[in-house]
Amino acid sequence: MSTPLKVAFIKASWHADIVDQALAGFTADMDASGTEYTIDTVTVPGAYEMPLQAQRLAKSGKYDAIVAAALVVDGGIYRHDFVAQAVVDGLMRVQLDTDVPTFSVSLTPHHFHSSDEHQNFYFEHFLKKGAEAARAVRTVAAIEL
């Protein structure tokens, strides 16, 4: 019997009601697959803080994979593009520097509004993206070098 996958799941607290669905989708898909895994969840204030936390978790040597989830919205001041790019670049650097696969469920919608329609759409979308991250974690974990 193989050892369970050890996963760290980082989630931003901005728009937590939506972002938390990525974790729900991830765990539901992992459970449905029958994959043995353990998961540690870490909440950070926002997306910008995720790469540093991912780096710390990766350097700990405790995890086979790290998943980071956030919703970076356009608040009308045009900094969301810079934040989103910094987050994705930072997460990529973490996995390249530490050799720990690091997955992003970080979305940057162009026109997010707190309407029921947008809330419901992204609520469901994060469920799907969490499940996709679970499949990606399993796929990468299965690659033999």
DSSP file (Angstrom, degrees, kcal/mol; ACC not computed):
  #  RESIDUE AA STRUCTURE BP1 BP2  ACC     N-H-->O    O-->H-N    N-H-->O    O-->H-N    TCO  KAPPA ALPHA  PHI   PSI    X-CA   Y-CA   Z-CA
    1    1 A M              0   0    0      0, 0.0     2,-0.1     0, 0.0     0, 0.0   0.000 360.0 360.0 360.0 133.1    0.0    0.0    0.0
    2    2 A S        -     0   0    0      1,-0.1     3,-0.1     3,-0.0    34,-0.0  -0.371 360.0 -98.8 -80.7 162.3    1.3    3.4   -0.9
    3    3 A T        -     0   0    0      1,-0.1    -1,-0.1    -2,-0.1    33,-0.1  -0.510  46.4 -96.2 -78.8 149.9    1.5    6.3    1.4
    4    4 A P        -     0   0    0      0, 0.0    33,-0.3     0, 0.0     2,-0.2  -0.299  41.1-103.3 -62.7 146.9   -1.2    8.9    1.3
    5    5 A L  E     -a   37   0A   0     31,-2.5    33,-2.9    -3,-0.1     2,-0.6  -0.510  31.5-141.2 -65.7 137.4   -0.6   12.1   -0.8
    6    6 A K  E     -a   38   0A   0     31,-0.2    58,-3.0    -2,-0.2    59,-1.5  -0.922  25.8-178.2-107.2 115.4    0.2   15.0    1.5
    7    7 A V  E     -ab  39  65A   0     31,-2.7    33,-2.4    -2,-0.6     2,-0.5  -0.912  20.1-156.4-119.1 138.0   -1.4   18.2    0.2
    8    8 A A  E     -ab  40  66A   0     57,-2.1    59,-2.8    -2,-0.4     2,-0.5  -0.951  12.6-161.9-106.6 133.1   -1.4   21.7    1.5
    9    9 A F  E     -ab  41  67A   0     31,-3.1    33,-2.7    -2,-0.5     2,-0.4  -0.955   3.4-166.9-120.7 113.3   -4.3   23.9    0.4
   10   10 A I  E     -ab  42  68A   0     57,-3.5    59,-2.6    -2,-0.5     2,-0.4  -0.833   8.6-177.2 -99.4 133.0   -3.9   27.6    0.6
   11   11 A K  E     -ab  43  69A   0     31,-2.6    33,-2.2    -2,-0.4     2,-0.2  -0.996  22.8-128.8-135.0 138.7   -7.0   29.8    0.3
   12   12 A A  E     -a   44   0A   0     57,-2.4    34,-0.2    -2,-0.4     7,-0.1  -0.554  12.2-141.4 -80.0 144.7   -7.3   33.6    0.3
   13   13 A S  S >  S+     0   0    0     31,-2.1     3,-1.5    -2,-0.2     2,-0.3   0.674  72.8 102.1 -84.5 -16.2   -9.9   35.0    2.7
   14   14 A W  T 3  S+     0   0    0     31,-0.8    57,-0.4     1,-0.3     5,-0.2  -0.535 103.3   2.4 -64.7 130.2  -11.1   37.7    0.2
   15   15 A H  T >> S+     0   0    0     -2,-0.3     4,-2.6     3,-0.1     3,-1.4   0.887  85.6 169.3  57.6  41.9  -14.4   36.4   -1.2
   16   16 A A  H <>  +     0   0    0     -3,-1.5     4,-2.8     1,-0.3     5,-0.2   0.816  66.6  64.2 -56.5 -35.1  -14.1   33.4    1.1
   17   17 A D  H 34 S+     0   0    0      1,-0.2    -1,-0.3     2,-0.2     4,-0.2   0.854 114.9  32.5 -59.4 -33.1  -17.6   32.2    0.4
   18   18 A I  H X4 S+     0   0    0     -3,-1.4     3,-1.6     2,-0.1     4,-0.4   0.908 118.9  50.7 -86.0 -50.0  -16.6   31.7   -3.3
   19   19 A V  H >X S+     0   0    0     -4,-2.6     3,-1.8     1,-0.3     4,-0.7   0.851 100.2  64.8 -60.0 -37.2  -13.0   30.7   -2.8
   20   20 A D  H 3X S+     0   0    0     -4,-2.8     4,-1.9     1,-0.3    -1,-0.3   0.734  88.5  70.5 -59.7 -21.4  -13.9   28.0   -0.2
   21   21 A Q  H <> S+     0   0    0     -3,-1.6     4,-2.9     1,-0.2    -1,-0.3   0.791  88.3  62.4 -67.7 -26.4  -15.7   26.2   -3.0
   22   22 A A  H <> S+     0   0    0     -3,-1.8     4,-2.3    -4,-0.4    -1,-0.2   0.916 105.3  46.2 -62.9 -41.8  -12.4   25.3   -4.6
   23   23 A L  H  X S+     0   0    0     -4,-0.7     4,-2.8    -3,-0.2     5,-0.3   0.910 112.2  50.8 -65.3 -42.2  -11.5   23.4   -1.4
   24   24 A A  H  X S+     0   0    0     -4,-1.9     4,-2.2     1,-0.2    -2,-0.2   0.921 112.9  45.5 -61.6 -44.2  -14.9   21.7   -1.4
   25   25 A G  H  X S+     0   0    0     -4,-2.9     4,-2.1     2,-0.2    -1,-0.2   0.881 113.0  51.5 -66.0 -38.1  -14.5   20.7   -5.1
   26   26 A F  H  X S+     0   0    0     -4,-2.3     4,-2.5    -5,-0.2    -2,-0.2   0.960 113.4  42.0 -62.6 -52.9  -11.0   19.5   -4.4
   27   27 A T  H  X S+     0   0    0     -4,-2.8     4,-2.8     1,-0.2     5,-0.2   0.881 113.0  53.6 -67.2 -37.0  -11.8   17.3   -1.5
   28   28 A A  H  X S+     0   0    0     -4,-2.2     4,-2.4    -5,-0.3    -1,-0.2   0.922 112.3  44.6 -62.3 -42.8  -15.0   15.9   -3.1
   29   29 A D  H  X S+     0   0    0     -4,-2.1     4,-1.7     2,-0.2    -2,-0.2   0.903 113.6  49.1 -69.5 -40.7  -13.0   14.9   -6.2
   30   30 A M  H  X>S+     0   0    0     -4,-2.5     5,-1.1     2,-0.2     4,-0.8   0.933 113.4  47.3 -62.9 -44.4  -10.2   13.4   -4.2
   31   31 A D  H ><5S+     0   0    0     -4,-2.8     3,-0.9     1,-0.2    -2,-0.2   0.917 111.3  50.7 -62.3 -43.7  -12.7   11.4   -2.1
   32   32 A A  H 3<5S+     0   0    0     -4,-2.4    -1,-0.2     1,-0.2    -2,-0.2   0.797 106.5  56.3 -65.5 -28.3  -14.6   10.2   -5.1
   33   33 A S  H 3<5S-     0   0    0     -4,-1.7    -1,-0.2    -5,-0.1    -2,-0.2   0.679 106.0-127.2 -77.3 -16.9  -11.4    9.0   -6.7
   34   34 A G  T <<5 +     0   0    0     -3,-0.9     2,-0.2    -4,-0.8    -3,-0.2   0.548  55.1 153.6  80.4   6.6  -10.5    6.8   -3.8
   35   35 A T      < -     0   0    0     -5,-1.1     2,-0.5     1,-0.1    -1,-0.3  -0.494  45.3-127.9 -70.1 133.1   -7.1    8.4   -3.5
   36   36 A E        +     0   0    0     -2,-0.2   -31,-2.5    -3,-0.1     2,-0.3  -0.709  47.4 148.5 -80.4 130.2   -5.7    8.3    0.0
   37   37 A Y  E     -a    5   0A   0     -2,-0.5     2,-0.4   -33,-0.3   -31,-0.2  -0.991  39.3-144.8-156.4 157.8   -4.6   11.8    1.0
   38   38 A T  E     -a    6   0A   0    -33,-2.9   -31,-2.7    -2,-0.3     2,-0.4  -0.940  21.1-160.0-120.6 151.4   -4.1   14.1    3.9
   39   39 A I  E     -a    7   0A   0     -2,-0.4     2,-0.5   -33,-0.2   -31,-0.2  -0.993  11.5-164.9-138.5 131.9   -4.8   17.8    3.6
   40   40 A D  E     -a    8   0A   0    -33,-2.4   -31,-3.1    -2,-0.4     2,-0.5  -0.963  17.4-150.5-111.0 130.2   -3.7   20.8    5.6
   41   41 A T  E     -a    9   0A   0     -2,-0.5     2,-0.4   -33,-0.2   -31,-0.2  -0.864  12.2-173.6-106.7 133.3   -5.6   24.0    5.0
   42   42 A V  E     -a   10   0A   0    -33,-2.7   -31,-2.6    -2,-0.5     2,-0.5  -0.992   9.7-153.9-126.4 128.3   -4.0   27.4    5.4
   43   43 A T  E     -a   11   0A   0     -2,-0.4   -31,-0.2   -33,-0.2   -33,-0.1  -0.892  13.4-176.2-104.8 130.3   -5.9   30.7    5.1
   44   44 A V  E     -a   12   0A   0    -33,-2.2   -31,-2.1    -2,-0.5   -30,-0.2  -0.812  37.1-109.5-118.1 161.6   -4.1   33.9    4.1
   45   45 A P  S    S-     0   0    0      0, 0.0   -31,-0.8     0, 0.0     2,-0.3   0.926  88.1 -18.8 -58.8 -47.7   -5.5   37.4    3.8
   46   46 A G  S >  S-     0   0    0    -34,-0.2     3,-1.0   -33,-0.2     4,-0.3  -0.857  75.2 -82.9-150.1-178.0   -5.4   37.6    0.0
   47   47 A A  G >  S+     0   0    0     -2,-0.3     3,-1.9     1,-0.2    25,-0.1   0.857 116.6  66.1 -61.9 -37.3   -3.9   36.2   -3.2
   48   48 A Y  G 3  S+     0   0    0      1,-0.3     4,-0.4     2,-0.2    -1,-0.2   0.779  98.9  53.3 -59.1 -28.2   -0.8   38.3   -2.9
   49   49 A E  G <> S+     0   0    0     -3,-1.0     4,-1.6     1,-0.2    -1,-0.3   0.546  87.6  85.0 -84.0  -7.5    0.2   36.4    0.3
   50   50 A M  H <> S+     0   0    0     -3,-1.9     4,-3.0    -4,-0.3     5,-0.2   0.907  81.7  54.7 -67.5 -44.1   -0.1   32.9   -1.3
   51   51 A P  H  > S+     0   0    0      0, 0.0     4,-2.5     0, 0.0    -1,-0.2   0.910 109.4  47.5 -59.4 -41.6    3.4   32.6   -3.0
   52   52 A L  H  > S+     0   0    0     -4,-0.4     4,-2.4     2,-0.2    -2,-0.2   0.934 114.5  46.4 -63.8 -43.9    5.3   33.2    0.2
   53   53 A Q  H  X S+     0   0    0     -4,-1.6     4,-2.5     1,-0.2    -1,-0.2   0.907 111.9  51.7 -64.4 -40.1    3.1   30.8    2.2
   54   54 A A  H  X S+     0   0    0     -4,-3.0     4,-2.8     1,-0.2    -1,-0.2   0.905 109.5  50.6 -61.4 -41.2    3.5   28.2   -0.7
   55   55 A Q  H  X S+     0   0    0     -4,-2.5     4,-2.7    -5,-0.2    -2,-0.2   0.930 110.4  48.4 -63.1 -45.5    7.2   28.6   -0.5
   56   56 A R  H  X S+     0   0    0     -4,-2.4     4,-0.9     1,-0.2    -2,-0.2   0.918 114.0  46.7 -61.3 -43.3    7.3   28.1    3.2
   57   57 A L  H  <>S+     0   0    0     -4,-2.5     5,-0.6     2,-0.2     3,-0.5   0.917 113.0  49.0 -65.6 -43.1    5.1   25.0    2.9
   58   58 A A  H ><5S+     0   0    0     -4,-2.8     3,-1.4     1,-0.2     5,-0.2   0.917 109.5  51.7 -63.1 -43.2    7.2   23.6    0.1
   59   59 A K  H 3<5S+     0   0    0     -4,-2.7    -1,-0.2     1,-0.3    -2,-0.2   0.696  94.4  73.0 -68.4 -17.9   10.4   24.1    1.9
   60   60 A S  T 3<5S-     0   0    0     -4,-0.9    -1,-0.3    -3,-0.5    -2,-0.2   0.758  95.8-138.5 -67.4 -22.1    9.0   22.3    5.0
   61   61 A G  T < 5S+     0   0    0     -3,-1.4    -3,-0.1    -4,-0.5    -2,-0.1   0.557  74.1 109.0  76.8   8.0    9.4   19.0    3.0
   62   62 A K      < +     0   0    0     -5,-0.6     2,-0.4     2,-0.0    -4,-0.1   0.598  61.9  71.2 -90.2 -12.8    6.0   17.8    4.4
   63   63 A Y        -     0   0    0     -6,-0.4   -56,-0.2    -5,-0.2     3,-0.1  -0.853  49.6-165.3-122.1 142.9    4.0   18.0    1.2
   64   64 A D  S    S+     0   0    0    -58,-3.0     2,-0.3    -2,-0.4   -57,-0.2   0.694  87.3   5.6 -85.4 -23.9    3.7   16.2   -2.1
   65   65 A A  E     -b    7   0A   0    -59,-1.5   -57,-2.1    35,-0.1     2,-0.4  -0.991  60.6-149.2-157.8 154.3    1.7   19.1   -3.6
   66   66 A I  E     -bc   8 102A   0     35,-2.4    37,-3.3    -2,-0.3     2,-0.4  -0.996   9.8-167.0-129.1 135.0    0.4   22.5   -2.9
   67   67 A V  E     -bc   9 103A   0    -59,-2.8   -57,-3.5    -2,-0.4     2,-0.4  -0.974   3.9-166.6-120.8 136.5   -2.8   24.1   -4.2
   68   68 A A  E     -bc  10 104A   0     35,-2.7    37,-3.6    -2,-0.4     2,-0.4  -0.988   4.5-170.8-127.2 131.0   -3.5   27.8   -3.9
   69   69 A A  E     +bc  11 105A   0    -59,-2.6   -57,-2.4    -2,-0.4     2,-0.3  -0.967  16.3 143.8-127.9 135.8   -7.0   29.4   -4.5
   70   70 A A  E     - c   0 106A   0     35,-1.4    37,-2.2    -2,-0.4     2,-0.5  -0.984  38.8-135.6-160.3 158.2   -8.1   33.0   -4.7
   71   71 A L  E     - c   0 107A   0    -57,-0.4     2,-0.7    -2,-0.3    37,-0.2  -0.972  20.9-167.8-119.3 112.1  -10.5   35.3   -6.5
   72   72 A V        -     0   0    0     35,-2.9     2,-0.2    -2,-0.5    -2,-0.0  -0.888  15.0-166.4-104.1 109.7   -8.7   38.5   -7.7
   73   73 A V        -     0   0    0     -2,-0.7     2,-1.0    35,-0.1    37,-0.1  -0.644  27.8-111.0-103.3 155.0  -11.3   41.0   -8.8
   74   74 A D        -     0   0    0     35,-0.6    38,-0.1    -2,-0.2    -1,-0.0  -0.721  31.1-177.7 -79.6 105.1  -11.1   44.2  -10.7
   75   75 A G        -     0   0    0     -2,-1.0    -1,-0.1     1,-0.0    -2,-0.0   0.271  55.7 -97.1 -90.3  12.2  -12.0   46.8   -8.1
   76   76 A G  S    S+     0   0    0      1,-0.0    -2,-0.1     0, 0.0    -1,-0.0   0.516 108.8  90.9  88.6   5.3  -11.8   49.6  -10.6
   77   77 A I  S    S-     0   0    0      0, 0.0    -3,-0.0     0, 0.0    -1,-0.0   0.278  89.2-126.0-117.9  10.5   -8.2   50.7   -9.8
   78   78 A Y  S    S+     0   0    0      1,-0.1     4,-0.4     3,-0.0     3,-0.2   0.583  80.0 110.3  62.5  15.8   -6.4   48.4  -12.3
   79   79 A R     >  +     0   0    0      1,-0.2     4,-2.4     2,-0.1     5,-0.2   0.619  54.9  82.6 -92.8 -11.2   -4.1   46.7   -9.8
   80   80 A H  H  > S+     0   0    0      1,-0.2     4,-2.9     2,-0.2     5,-0.2   0.871  88.0  55.2 -59.8 -36.6   -5.8   43.4  -10.1
   81   81 A D  H  > S+     0   0    0      1,-0.2     4,-2.2     2,-0.2    -1,-0.2   0.907 109.9  45.7 -62.1 -41.3   -3.8   42.5  -13.2
   82   82 A F  H  > S+     0   0    0     -4,-0.4     4,-2.4     2,-0.2    -2,-0.2   0.901 114.0  48.4 -69.7 -40.9   -0.6   43.2  -11.4
   83   83 A V  H  X S+     0   0    0     -4,-2.4     4,-2.5     2,-0.2    -2,-0.2   0.952 112.1  49.0 -62.7 -49.4   -1.6   41.2   -8.4
   84   84 A A  H  X S+     0   0    0     -4,-2.9     4,-2.4     1,-0.2     5,-0.2   0.915 113.0  47.0 -58.9 -44.4   -2.8   38.2  -10.5
   85   85 A Q  H  X S+     0   0    0     -4,-2.2     4,-2.7    -5,-0.2     5,-0.2   0.913 112.0  50.2 -64.5 -42.9    0.4   38.2  -12.5
   86   86 A A  H  X S+     0   0    0     -4,-2.4     4,-2.5     2,-0.2    -1,-0.2   0.893 111.6  49.4 -62.0 -39.7    2.6   38.4   -9.4
   87   87 A V  H  X S+     0   0    0     -4,-2.5     4,-2.7     2,-0.2     5,-0.2   0.947 113.4  44.2 -65.8 -49.5    0.7   35.5   -7.8
   88   88 A V  H  X S+     0   0    0     -4,-2.4     4,-2.2     1,-0.2    -2,-0.2   0.926 116.1  47.4 -63.7 -44.5    0.9   33.2  -10.8
   89   89 A D  H  X S+     0   0    0     -4,-2.7     4,-2.4    -5,-0.2    -1,-0.2   0.913 113.0  49.9 -61.5 -42.3    4.6   34.0  -11.3
   90   90 A G  H  X S+     0   0    0     -4,-2.5     4,-2.1    -5,-0.2    -2,-0.2   0.910 110.6  48.1 -64.0 -43.0    5.3   33.5   -7.6
   91   91 A L  H  X S+     0   0    0     -4,-2.7     4,-1.9     2,-0.2    -1,-0.2   0.888 111.7  50.5 -65.7 -38.3    3.5   30.2   -7.5
   92   92 A M  H  X S+     0   0    0     -4,-2.2     4,-2.2    -5,-0.2    -2,-0.2   0.917 109.6  51.0 -63.6 -42.5    5.4   29.0  -10.6
   93   93 A R  H  X S+     0   0    0     -4,-2.4     4,-2.8     1,-0.2     5,-0.3   0.891 105.7  56.8 -62.9 -38.5    8.7   30.1   -9.0
   94   94 A V  H  X S+     0   0    0     -4,-2.1     4,-2.2     1,-0.2     6,-0.4   0.950 109.9  43.3 -57.6 -49.9    7.9   28.1   -5.9
   95   95 A Q  H  X S+     0   0    0     -4,-1.9     4,-1.8     1,-0.2    -1,-0.2   0.884 116.0  47.6 -69.3 -34.7    7.5   24.9   -7.8
   96   96 A L  H  < S+     0   0    0     -4,-2.2    -1,-0.2     1,-0.2    -2,-0.2   0.877 117.0  43.0 -70.8 -35.9   10.5   25.4   -9.9
   97   97 A D  H  < S+     0   0    0     -4,-2.8    -2,-0.2    -5,-0.2    -1,-0.2   0.785 127.1  28.7 -79.0 -28.1   12.7   26.4   -6.9
   98   98 A T  H  < S-     0   0    0     -4,-2.2    -2,-0.2    -5,-0.3    -3,-0.2   0.588  93.0-129.1-111.5 -12.8   11.5   23.7   -4.6
   99   99 A D     <  +     0   0    0     -4,-1.8    -4,-0.1    -5,-0.3    -3,-0.1   0.723  67.9 128.1  65.6  23.1   10.5   20.8   -6.9
  100  100 A V        -     0   0    0     -6,-0.4    -1,-0.2    -5,-0.2    -2,-0.2  -0.952  68.1-116.1-107.1 116.8    7.1   20.6   -5.1
  101  101 A P        -     0   0    0      0, 0.0   -35,-2.4     0, 0.0     2,-0.4  -0.275  34.3-166.8 -54.7 130.3    4.2   20.7   -7.6
  102  102 A T  E     -c   66   0A   0    -37,-0.2     2,-0.4   -11,-0.1   -35,-0.2  -0.986   0.7-162.6-128.8 123.2    2.2   23.9   -7.0
  103  103 A F  E     -c   67   0A   0    -37,-3.3   -35,-2.7    -2,-0.4     2,-0.5  -0.829   6.9-144.3-113.6 142.7   -1.2   24.4   -8.5
  104  104 A S  E     +c   68   0A   0     -2,-0.4   -35,-0.2   -37,-0.2   -37,-0.0  -0.915  23.4 172.0-111.8 127.4   -3.2   27.6   -8.9
  105  105 A V  E     +c   69   0A   0    -37,-3.6   -35,-1.4    -2,-0.5     2,-0.6  -0.481  41.7 136.3-117.4  54.6   -7.0   27.9   -8.7
  106  106 A S  E     -c   70   0A   0    -37,-0.3     2,-0.4   -35,-0.1   -35,-0.2  -0.917  33.6-170.3-110.7 116.7   -6.7   31.7   -8.8
  107  107 A L  E     -c   71   0A   0    -37,-2.2   -35,-2.9    -2,-0.6    -2,-0.1  -0.832  15.4-166.7-112.6 146.0   -9.1   33.4  -11.1
  108  108 A T        -     0   0    0     -2,-0.4   -35,-0.1   -37,-0.2     2,-0.1  -0.771  13.9-163.6-129.5  84.7   -9.2   37.0  -12.2
  109  109 A P        -     0   0    0      0, 0.0   -35,-0.6     0, 0.0     3,-0.4  -0.420  16.8-139.7 -70.0 145.4  -12.6   37.8  -13.8
  110  110 A H  S    S+     0   0    0      1,-0.2     2,-0.2   -37,-0.1   -37,-0.0   0.862  94.4  22.9 -71.6 -35.9  -12.7   41.0  -15.9
  111  111 A H  S    S+     0   0    0      2,-0.1     2,-0.4   -38,-0.0    -1,-0.2  -0.612  75.5 167.2-136.3  74.3  -16.1   42.1  -14.7
  112  112 A F        +     0   0    0     -3,-0.4     2,-0.3    -2,-0.2   -38,-0.0  -0.762   6.6 176.7 -91.9 133.0  -17.0   40.7  -11.3
  113  113 A H        -     0   0    0     -2,-0.4     6,-0.1     2,-0.1     2,-0.1  -0.949  40.6-117.3-129.9 153.1  -20.0   42.2   -9.5
  114  114 A S  S    S+     0   0    0     -2,-0.3     2,-0.1     4,-0.1    -2,-0.0   0.069  70.6 131.0 -79.5  28.5  -21.5   41.1   -6.2
  115  115 A S  S  > S-     0   0    0      1,-0.1     4,-2.9    -2,-0.1     5,-0.2  -0.394  73.4-111.9 -75.8 159.0  -24.8   40.3   -7.9
  116  116 A D  H  > S+     0   0    0      1,-0.2     4,-2.8     2,-0.2     5,-0.3   0.884 117.3  56.3 -57.8 -38.8  -26.5   36.9   -7.3
  117  117 A E  H  > S+     0   0    0      2,-0.2     4,-2.2     1,-0.2    -1,-0.2   0.936 112.5  39.2 -61.3 -48.0  -25.7   35.9  -10.9
  118  118 A H  H  > S+     0   0    0      2,-0.2     4,-2.7     1,-0.2     5,-0.3   0.918 115.1  52.9 -69.7 -42.8  -22.0   36.5  -10.6
  119  119 A Q  H  X S+     0   0    0     -4,-2.9     4,-2.2     1,-0.2    -2,-0.2   0.943 113.4  43.7 -56.0 -49.2  -21.9   35.0   -7.0
  120  120 A N  H  X S+     0   0    0     -4,-2.8     4,-2.2    -5,-0.2     5,-0.2   0.903 112.8  52.2 -65.1 -41.8  -23.6   31.8   -8.2
  121  121 A F  H  X S+     0   0    0     -4,-2.2     4,-2.5    -5,-0.3    -2,-0.2   0.954 115.4  39.5 -60.0 -50.7  -21.5   31.5  -11.3
  122  122 A Y  H  X S+     0   0    0     -4,-2.7     4,-2.6     2,-0.2    -1,-0.2   0.818 110.2  59.8 -72.9 -29.8  -18.2   31.8   -9.5
  123  123 A F  H  X S+     0   0    0     -4,-2.2     4,-1.2    -5,-0.3    -1,-0.2   0.957 113.9  37.6 -56.8 -51.4  -19.4   29.7   -6.6
  124  124 A E  H  X S+     0   0    0     -4,-2.2     4,-2.0     1,-0.2    -2,-0.2   0.874 114.3  56.1 -68.4 -38.6  -20.1   26.8   -9.1
  125  125 A H  H  X S+     0   0    0     -4,-2.5     4,-2.7    -5,-0.2    -2,-0.2   0.894 105.2  51.1 -64.1 -40.1  -17.0   27.6  -11.1
  126  126 A F  H  X S+     0   0    0     -4,-2.6     4,-2.3     2,-0.2    -1,-0.2   0.847 106.0  56.0 -67.7 -32.8  -14.7   27.3   -8.1
  127  127 A L  H  X S+     0   0    0     -4,-1.2     4,-1.9    -5,-0.2    -2,-0.2   0.950 111.4  44.1 -58.2 -48.2  -16.2   23.9   -7.3
  128  128 A K  H  X S+     0   0    0     -4,-2.0     4,-2.4     1,-0.2    -2,-0.2   0.915 113.1  50.3 -63.7 -44.1  -15.2   22.8  -10.8
  129  129 A K  H  X S+     0   0    0     -4,-2.7     4,-2.2     1,-0.2    -1,-0.2   0.862 107.9  53.6 -65.9 -35.1  -11.8   24.3  -10.6
  130  130 A G  H  X S+     0   0    0     -4,-2.3     4,-1.9     2,-0.2    -1,-0.2   0.914 109.6  48.3 -62.8 -42.2  -11.1   22.6   -7.3
  131  131 A A  H  X S+     0   0    0     -4,-1.9     4,-2.1     2,-0.2    -2,-0.2   0.891 109.8  52.4 -64.6 -39.8  -12.0   19.3   -8.8
  132  132 A E  H  X S+     0   0    0     -4,-2.4     4,-2.3     1,-0.2    -1,-0.2   0.900 107.7  51.9 -62.7 -39.5   -9.7   20.0  -11.8
  133  133 A A  H  X S+     0   0    0     -4,-2.2     4,-2.7     2,-0.2    -1,-0.2   0.892 106.9  53.5 -63.6 -38.9   -6.9   20.8   -9.3
  134  134 A A  H  X S+     0   0    0     -4,-1.9     4,-2.3     1,-0.2    -1,-0.2   0.924 109.7  47.5 -61.6 -43.9   -7.5   17.4   -7.6
  135  135 A R  H  X S+     0   0    0     -4,-2.1     4,-2.4     1,-0.2    -1,-0.2   0.895 111.9  50.4 -64.6 -38.9   -7.2   15.6  -10.9
  136  136 A A  H  X S+     0   0    0     -4,-2.3     4,-2.7     2,-0.2     5,-0.3   0.908 109.0  51.4 -65.6 -41.3   -4.0   17.6  -11.8
  137  137 A V  H  X S+     0   0    0     -4,-2.7     4,-2.4     1,-0.2    -2,-0.2   0.938 112.5  46.1 -59.4 -47.2   -2.5   16.7   -8.4
  138  138 A R  H  X S+     0   0    0     -4,-2.3     4,-1.4     2,-0.2    -2,-0.2   0.905 112.9  50.4 -63.7 -40.8   -3.2   13.0   -8.9
  139  139 A T  H  X S+     0   0    0     -4,-2.4     4,-0.5     1,-0.2     3,-0.3   0.941 113.6  43.4 -63.6 -48.0   -1.9   13.1  -12.5
  140  140 A V  H >< S+     0   0    0     -4,-2.7     3,-1.1     1,-0.2    -1,-0.2   0.887 111.4  55.0 -67.4 -37.8    1.4   14.8  -11.5
  141  141 A A  H 3< S+     0   0    0     -4,-2.4    -1,-0.2    -5,-0.3    -2,-0.2   0.806 104.9  55.1 -63.8 -28.1    1.8   12.5   -8.4
  142  142 A A  H 3< S+     0   0    0     -4,-1.4     2,-0.5    -3,-0.3    -1,-0.2   0.602  81.2 107.1 -82.5 -11.2    1.5    9.5  -10.7
  143  143 A I    <<  -     0   0    0     -3,-1.1     2,-0.5    -4,-0.5    -3,-0.0  -0.561  60.5-151.8 -73.3 121.8    4.3   10.6  -13.0
  144  144 A E              0   0    0     -2,-0.5    -2,-0.1     1,-0.1    -1,-0.0  -0.814 360.0 360.0 -95.7 129.8    7.4    8.4  -12.4
  145  145 A L              0   0    0     -2,-0.5    -1,-0.1     0, 0.0    -2,-0.0   0.422 360.0 360.0 -99.3 360.0   10.8   10.0  -13.0
